[in-house]
């Protein structure tokens, strides 16, 4: 890390407030007639793919198994083919698999988000420049 730098980018951030160094985030929710697809469901799909478990994915997100399963059922019902296939638990244990359709949905959602972020970057920067830097805003 370079002298005077508060990060590993090599940029000297001395004199900048925390507000100036935070990058705004764009959250994308797509409302279909029968489904709202947004960052929570996308994260749930990602975590199911990583863990192979609806239960584990839900726990990682501080979500009950019942809530995680309800979201999976909602997504599965909305698309022509299921996004997640699950196996019942029991002696051998259960498990879950994000299907090829689920992977496609997740990839397209991530692509849409990246394209939206790029498309609005200049406007977001202009809005950020208008923000007060002396006020701390909570979530």
Secondary structure as UniProt FT lines:
FT   TURN            3..4
FT   TURN            14..15
FT   HELIX           18..21
FT   STRAND          30..31
FT   STRAND          36..37
FT   HELIX           39..51
FT   HELIX           54..60
FT   TURN            61..62
FT   HELIX           65..78
FT   STRAND          84..87
FT   TURN            91..92
FT   STRAND          95..98
FT   HELIX           100..130
//
